[in-house]
Amino acid sequence: MLTWPHHNTAWASHLVQTEPVFMAITRAVLRFEAVLISCEDPEQAQQLQEQLNHYVETAGVAFRVRVLVAPSDHSWARDHGPLTVLTYRDSWLVDFSFNAWGNKFPWGKDNALTNKLLTAGAFDGSTLKSVKFILEGGAIDTDGEGTLLTTSQCLLSPSRNPDYSRSAMERLFGQLLGIRRVLWLNHGYLAGDDTDSHIDTLARFCAPDHICYVACPDESDEHYGALSTMAEGLREFRQANGEPYRLTALPWPDAIHDEKGRRLPATYANFLIINGAVLLPVYDVPQDTAAIATVQNLFPDREIIAIPCRPLLRQGGSLHCVTMQLPAGVATE
């Protein structure tokens, strides 16, 4: 699932650079699975549907793309899209509330987007549970076996759910998502990030026993202290069986700044796992090559597809942030 950028968002002045990134992601995913796209404008939706239908036909890919109309404030589908829970018997969608990372920006259209897609027939046959709790998909990462990884800076920020303690959140995740353990990282951040340290920019599960993470080897860099302490926290974590996790440090990209000199949150942790492949954001820096090799070692049975994502950094995110996975059978194809 992607939410296409448009002229009524902060992407307006950079659409020429940004839309090709969304198109590259869409085309890469279509090689392996279907794609659902929401658009602000009906005319834009029709044009995009025709353009992508032509691509599917000429490229000979086996999967389809569906473009539906749903207004949006932003394009971060990871954060306003639904989370899917699978059980042995069925599945359902959980639509958590969204308030633009603690009321930092407008959010009304984003918060209503999943229900708009439901009304448009995107999830026919799926049960949707709307929840008042504020939660962005980028704030959590799970191992698929009942363990959730997150950061306390994000989930415990008073601008999201001030009435919930850690233990209350853990109980809620157990009830709604089937989570049995929560691993809280208390350190780690990226300059230029508006999310209060989303986990998907810092550390990710590669397997139930394996976590990769952002590491800063430069002692003169502003991130060195926080990310070194974060790595210590990861080393202290234990699996459900009591064993330590296997840990892999990701390369640290050269600093990237916008035209005003603001540092942007470049990270290789923001990859997207799809059927048979991993889409990896790259930024036209020397460390891209090492990042591709590192992620290939993490996922030896998957194709690694590098997607140039430097334009996405202008708005504070990257590849994983603009996508949301939907298991087979959940979205109407």
CORSULBEL-V293272 format. One record per residue. N is the residue number from 0. PHI is phi in whole degrees, -180 to 180 (* if undefined). D_FIRST is the distance of its C-alpha to the first C-alpha in Angstrom with 2 decimals. Layout:
N|PHI|D_FIRST  N|PHI|D_FIRST
//
This chain:
0|*|0.00  1|-132|3.80  2|-112|6.98  3|-70|9.68  4|-69|13.01  5|-152|16.07  6|-71|19.80  7|-95|19.87  8|-120|18.24  9|-66|19.91  10|-76|18.44  11|-48|20.91  12|-80|23.61  13|-129|21.49  14|-62|19.09  15|-61|21.11  16|-87|20.32  17|-83|16.74  18|-58|15.15  19|-61|16.34  20|-68|14.45  21|-61|11.05  22|-68|12.56  23|-64|13.80  24|-64|10.59  25|-60|9.16  26|-66|12.59  27|-65|12.96  28|-66|10.03  29|-62|11.32  30|-69|14.56  31|-124|13.50  32|-163|10.75  33|-70|8.93  34|-129|5.88  35|-114|4.64  36|-124|5.67  37|-108|7.91  38|-128|11.30  39|-71|14.40  40|-111|16.93  41|-59|17.53  42|-65|19.37  43|-62|16.72  44|-62|14.21  45|-65|16.95  46|-63|17.79  47|-68|14.38  48|-60|14.11  49|-65|17.62  50|-63|17.17  51|-77|14.38  52|-60|16.35  53|-63|19.30  54|-62|17.68  55|-58|16.76  56|-69|20.35  57|-79|22.13  58|-84|20.42  59|72|20.91  60|-79|17.59  61|-89|17.26  62|-107|13.66  63|-107|12.35  64|-122|9.81  65|-124|9.60  66|-112|9.86  67|-124|10.88  68|-91|12.98  69|-157|12.42  70|-62|14.48  71|-144|13.52  72|-90|15.89  73|-140|13.81  74|-122|10.62  75|-92|10.15  76|-59|6.86  77|-59|8.54  78|-99|11.40  79|-107|10.74  80|-79|7.89  81|-80|9.66  82|-96|11.28  83|-107|12.27  84|-111|15.98  85|-108|17.52  86|-121|21.26  87|-68|23.78  88|-106|23.86  89|-157|20.56  90|-146|17.24  91|-150|16.07  92|-101|13.43  93|-111|14.85  94|-103|14.14  95|-71|16.18  96|-73|17.71  97|-129|16.79  98|-130|19.68  99|56|18.56  100|59|19.88  101|89|23.17  102|61|23.72  103|-81|23.67  104|-144|21.95  105|-59|21.15  106|-147|18.50  107|-58|19.23  108|-69|16.48  109|-62|13.76  110|-65|15.45  111|-94|15.42  112|-64|11.88  113|-63|10.77  114|-67|14.13  115|-63|13.84  116|-66|10.87  117|-61|13.09  118|-62|16.00  119|-79|14.42  120|91|14.08  121|-70|10.41  122|-125|11.70  123|-54|15.23  124|91|17.36  125|-99|15.48  126|-87|17.41  127|-112|16.04  128|-108|18.20  129|-91|18.35  130|-127|20.10  131|-76|22.11  132|-66|21.85  133|-81|20.10  134|-155|17.61  135|-98|14.79  136|-60|12.58  137|-72|14.01  138|-83|17.41  139|-133|17.48  140|-141|17.33  141|-125|18.69  142|-94|20.67  143|80|19.75  144|-127|23.40  145|103|23.81  146|-110|23.99  147|-118|21.89  148|-113|22.32  149|-154|22.24  150|-119|24.43  151|-70|27.08  152|-60|26.95  153|-80|23.50  154|-66|23.72  155|-96|27.38  156|-65|27.24  157|-66|29.25  158|-84|26.90  159|-109|24.29  160|-133|26.16  161|-63|29.85  162|-91|31.19  163|-109|29.54  164|-89|31.25  165|-57|29.88  166|-66|31.32  167|-67|29.93  168|-65|26.38  169|-61|26.98  170|-65|28.21  171|-63|25.20  172|-64|22.80  173|-67|25.12  174|-69|25.08  175|-93|21.38  176|-119|19.81  177|74|22.81  178|-80|23.51  179|-107|27.14  180|-140|27.48  181|-122|26.17  182|-101|26.98  183|-103|27.49  184|-89|27.74  185|-100|30.17  186|-141|30.15  187|116|27.97  188|-160|26.38  189|-129|25.34  190|-61|27.02  191|87|24.92  192|-91|22.33  193|-93|21.82  194|-94|20.20  195|65|23.50  196|73|22.66  197|-60|19.23  198|-65|19.68  199|-74|16.79  200|-101|18.99  201|-120|22.10  202|-153|22.01  203|-140|19.81  204|-73|20.67  205|-100|21.14  206|-162|22.85  207|-57|24.39  208|-111|27.48  209|-140|26.16  210|-123|24.70  211|-103|24.22  212|-152|24.80  213|-79|25.52  214|-130|29.27  215|-109|31.44  216|-85|34.74  217|-91|36.26  218|-66|38.64  219|-86|38.96  220|-80|35.27  221|-62|34.42  222|-88|31.81  223|-58|34.31  224|-63|35.70  225|-65|32.56  226|-75|30.68  227|-67|33.88  228|-67|34.22  229|-61|30.61  230|-62|31.47  231|-63|34.51  232|-63|32.45  233|-64|30.27  234|-68|33.52  235|-83|34.76  236|-65|31.86  237|-128|32.66  238|-70|30.79  239|-60|31.48  240|-88|34.38  241|91|35.91  242|-80|35.27  243|-70|33.93  244|-81|30.57  245|-71|30.46  246|-127|29.35  247|-131|28.33  248|-82|28.49  249|-88|26.09  250|-59|27.73  251|-106|28.20  252|-72|27.31  253|-55|29.89  254|-61|29.59  255|-119|27.58  256|-124|28.62  257|-85|27.73  258|-67|30.47  259|-94|31.82  260|88|32.27  261|-78|29.60  262|-72|28.27  263|-106|24.53  264|-84|22.62  265|-72|22.14  266|-154|21.21  267|-88|20.50  268|-74|19.26  269|-89|15.78  270|-84|14.78  271|-122|11.76  272|-89|13.01  273|-127|11.69  274|-64|14.01  275|82|17.15  276|-153|16.19  277|-128|15.52  278|-91|14.14  279|-113|16.70  280|-72|17.05  281|-127|20.54  282|-134|22.60  283|59|25.59  284|-127|27.91  285|-58|30.35  286|-76|28.54  287|-57|25.54  288|-63|27.61  289|-66|28.46  290|-65|24.90  291|-60|23.84  292|-66|26.88  293|-64|26.30  294|-70|22.74  295|-63|24.04  296|-68|26.72  297|-71|24.32  298|-128|22.34  299|-64|25.16  300|-94|23.69  301|-120|20.45  302|-75|20.19  303|-99|19.58  304|-113|17.83  305|-82|18.76  306|-117|16.64  307|-64|18.84  308|-123|17.26  309|-55|20.41  310|-61|19.32  311|-67|16.56  312|-63|19.45  313|-58|21.08  314|-105|18.91  315|92|19.21  316|-143|16.11  317|-149|14.69  318|-67|12.03  319|-60|10.87  320|-64|10.97  321|-95|8.40  322|-128|5.59  323|-143|5.05  324|-79|6.20  325|-131|7.12  326|-58|10.64  327|-53|12.24  328|92|13.62  329|-86|11.44  330|-92|9.31  331|-79|11.79  332|-99|11.94
//
